[in-house]
Amino acid sequence: MDDILFLSRLQFAITTIYHFFFVPLTIGLGLFIAILETIAYRSGNSEDEKVSRFWGRLFLLNFAAGVVTGIVQEFQFGMNWSEYSSFVGDVFGVPLAIEALLAFFVESTFLGLWIFGRTVLPKAAHLACIWLVFAGSCLSALWILVANSFMQNPVGYVFNNGRAEMTDFLALVTNPYFLHQFPHVISASICTGAFFVLGISAWKIYQRANDSALFEKSFKLALFIGLIGAAAVAFSGHLQGQSVAKLQPMKLAAMENLKETADPAPLSILPGIEMPAMLSVMVYNKPSGEVKGMDDLQKAFENRYGPGNYVPPVWIAYFSFRAMVICSLAMMFFISYGIIWFVYLRKNMHRKILLLMVFGISLPYLANTAGWLIAETGRQPWIVYSLMPTDKAVSVGVSSGSVIFSLAAFSTIYIVLAVITFLLMRREIFRGCVDKKITKKQSAITAV
């Protein structure tokens, strides 16, 4: 059973992380394209439309890959986690059903209208379609996070015949954990879209491509969208950290490797390097306040739930949190540099910075992955916090050989899908958005 549990967790981790490569970009790039389409609608400029069409092609490739991986992920609840599905299916299944029947339906329907209706629909109606695609992708994320928040902080249920049954739908959608998690995920998605656009635009400018003048428009807009997204990430992340301190104190203690209760509590920068009282400041907005350590929390959990190890994998939570912060600070550096140097001072961009911005595409992906590792591993050993241990949720009738086979199959398919998606996006990036009328234009952001 231990082997099945490990393999099932590994498989779900791989599919979830892989799927979440595409979800934030769908949301963030969808917003970027909607703003570009609005600019093109108001200006009537054909060049604005060319730029929007280019990013739209990359958006469609990303959306298609995201749909495929999302379907596989949901099937695993029945394949590998049937005991979990049986225990909380009446609660967990409701937001998932709404996401599939309402949010994804809206998103995919209006995406189709936006793709095929450019020359058929009135311009205002066509513009409304892409905004509805963005709204649908946010709704889709909303219902997924409602379901996940129940796992983090179960509310609105009663036990009946050994199963959790929903009694208060409003409590589910106003879950305190969800109210802080949702804006943080949307903000991170905006950053993902902005850095995707910044990196590709920087590459076209770095290469002095024929269409680099058009990518200057994308570069400028992505800087300001990224600034808004980065500020929102920092603010919503602070609020979510305070929510975690209240609802899941063991997760917070693991994130800081805080073994003993402290007041005021120090913030660990790296092992052996601390900022006195800073953790208390982050939790209570003042330089004092008790933060429980893992030793005291372990004793409290044993008294409440019985013998067992209730400390999550500390090294994952600890280093993932620092990786997330480092990536966020690096993103803020790139955005600040771009706005101050190019927009305010109106100076040429250094080629080394442009090249670094290309590699900067990876920063929000690393931060997103680190954030989810904190959220999910920091909850352990619970699959539903304080209700159901993870080792009780795995399917009983599934053999380790079956899980190994499906894990190998999914991983192989995902690798192939990743390569295909990358090659198709690469082809579109080299194709660009240039036509014969603008091949001689030069970019105002001259690389020096």
Secondary structure, 3 states (H helix, E strand, C coil): CHHHHHHHHHHHHHHHHHHCCCHHHHHHHHHHHHHHHHHHHHHCCHHHHHHHHHHHHHHHHHHHHHHHHHHHHHHHHHHCCHHHHHHHHHHHHHHHHHHHHHHHHHHHHHHHHHHHCCCCCCHHHHHHHHHHHHHHHHHHHHHHHHHHHHHHCCCCEEEECCEEEECCHHHHHCCHHHHHHHHHHHHHHHHHHHHHHHHHHHHHHHCCCCCHHHHHHHHHHHHHHHHHHHHHHHHHHHHHHHHHHHHCHHHHHHHHCCCCCECCCCEEEECCEEECCHHHHHHHCCCCCCECCHHHHHHHHHHHHCCCCCCCCHHHHHHHHHHHHHHHHHHHHHHHHHHHHHHHCCCCECHHHHHHHHHCCHHHHHHHHHHHHHHHHCCCCEEECCCEEHHHCCCCCCCHHHHHHHHHHHHHHHHHHHHHHHHHHHHHHHHCCCCHHHCCCCCCCCEC
